[in-house]
Amino acid sequence: MSAHGDPIPMMSRPCGPLRGEARVPGDKSISHRSLILGALCVGETRIKGLLEGQDVLDTAKAMRAFGAEVTDHGSGQWSVQGVGVGGFAEPDQVIDCGNSGTGVRLIMGAMATSPIIATFTGDASLNGRPMGRVTDPLALFGARAVGRQGGRLPMTLVGAADPVPVRYATPVPSAQVKSAVLLAGLNAPGQTVVIEREATRDHTERMLAGFGAQVTVEETDGGRVITLTGQPELQPQDIVVPRDPSSAAFPVCAALIVEGSDVLVPNIGLNPTRAGLFTTLREMGADLTYENEREEGGEPVADLRARFSPDLKGIEVPAGRAASMIDEYPVLSVVAAFAEGVTEMPGVKELRVKESDRIDAMAKGLRAAGVTVDEGEDWWSVAGLGHGRMPGGVTVESRLDHRIAMAFMVLGMATRKPMSVDDGSPIATSFPIFEPLMTGLGADIVRVTT
């Protein structure tokens, strides 16, 4: 059952060609960061195209709780009247971050170097996810965290009264961890340094620089070294949020496996730390093209066209690419099921600790639908059946995970029999218009009444 209401069983039936424009929502990563950095400015930040999924709305609510004035002007246009670096007020109530690991970890970072106390919680999925990977480096600044066994929410974070800058090498590739440390470093004197052996999505570095912080990035033999000079006065910005590549993955992948499809996703963000899926699909033989390539707000964007691709081939996805497409592996595995040969996906242990154990969830669902899947702790592989051979005809568990639910809805568009999920309600956390957008393209997705 979703934390946001009753479960919503959903079914996806085999459909005809998908055609048209898929105007997917704004980028979730940039939306979260726009609200948080706007709250850390003095003055008004205006945001156009904000993703209005539940995850981002929970972050907006949290920024209000910390004293920022956050206003919804309608049609994806928002403004944030910030309180300045170090200006967060102590919230009166528990901060409920719903389903969002990004939201809670970035907000923890943003408050960790202010002398205030806040308690965080979330839904059943978020409360089962480990927070130690963030609270451990925040402790180096002087913050203290008390949570449930295993470092899980609900958790109270006591901000550092006299924070010190830190130098931290991330033990796992995680943009959330890196971002939490950099946001904490904003209110610490001197220079905070983050070293990551594998590059992860770099929206935080780009946006901090855009807001006026002094940030340098150096590529070294030991990895990327990101240096932030603390206690800047951030300048409010006008932000246009590009469309989310993680959301675009669903109509794009659906177009590749549904015969006769031709779908255009306009204004899609192509940040190289996020575009690994599209590179991988092209290597598999997908008919994907970039049109009208340009730069907006410091981020590369383009219009992405996806056409039916009947001759997809299994490949080995480079392990080093995992960080640039970690959220897209569930729907990639769906495409892999329609390819010829085996698609191998190493270096993906991070999938075990997302909203669900995504390897286990997808493996069980794909096997039930007739696909051979092998897995280990840090890898998995899908043996494709080729076009038109997928049986389907089963109901799978979404496990309170929006990407699992959407991946199986995509699968059902090209199986012989419909695919169902027990609960599609988590989709609203990141892609609230998924159903009307996909049905508008020609998909046959219905809510099942019991």
Beta strands, then each sheet from edge to edge (+ up, - down):
strand 1: 10-13
strand 2: 19-21
strand 3: 42-48
strand 4: 69-72
strand 5: 77-83
strand 6: 95-96
strand 7: 117-121
strand 8: 144-148
strand 9: 152-158
strand 10: 167-169
strand 11: 191-196
strand 12: 215-220
strand 13: 223-229
strand 14: 238-240
strand 15: 262-269
strand 16: 287-296
strand 17: 299-307
strand 18: 340-346
strand 19: 372-375
strand 20: 379-385
strand 21: 395-396
strand 22: 419-421
strand 23: 444-447
sheet 1: 21+ 22+ 1- 23+
sheet 2: 2+ 15+ 17- 16+
sheet 3: 4+ 5- 3+ 14+
sheet 4: 6+ 7+ 9- 8+
sheet 5: 10+ 11+ 13- 12+
sheet 6: 18+ 20- 19+
end
